[in-house]
Amino acid sequence: MGKIMLEQDIKKILISHEEIVDAAKKLGQQLTKDYQGKNPIFVGILKGSVPFMAELIKHIDTHIELDFMLVSSYHGGTTSSGVINVIKDIDQDITGRDILFVEDIIDTGQTLKNLCNLFKERNAASVKIATLLDKPEGRVVEINADYTCFTIPNEFVVGYGLDYNENYRNIPYIGILKEEVYTK
Ligand code: PRP
């Protein structure tokens, strides 16, 4: 059987499905220890975080709550103020709660920097970040994840939640897109 249609657009597999599942399992075990008895809220940032969140929570063996936010950013605009727009907020008061943001990638850092500031203003007890991917070369503001599965080079990656023009999120691994896909 030949390659499936989507895979034809991938130049190279950067992180395999097995490696992602393995990393999610290790992170889940760590978070189970770190959040024991705290009943944290895991906040996924839509849409990219969905596959990672779905895998990660299978490996958490303590009480947690789930919530999601949808934000839009102004990346590539004329200012680098990093303002974000909250399109869908979480559904509850987080005063005194332990928050873990779950992300697919930290690039410029603006999304999470703004979200962390927002949640501190809302008086969360703690605000931490777990990310599948970290691209440190992309950073324009100072922010670091508390938990990172993979550090990646400055390449355009898709799959496992990450998109190009809203496509490729459903590929089960992290891949580098062929240049011809985004130059055609
Ligand atoms: C991506 C990713 C993060 C953000 C990271 O989301 O899921 O939320 O960008 O980038 P930053 O560190 O430069 O702020 P995007 O806005 O592309 O939305 P999506 O999750 O729906 O793809």
Residues whose N, C-alpha, C, O or C-beta is under 5 A from the ligand:
A	BS01	PRP	I45 L46 K47 G48 S49 D104 I105 I106 D107 T108 G109 Q110 T111 L112 G161 D163
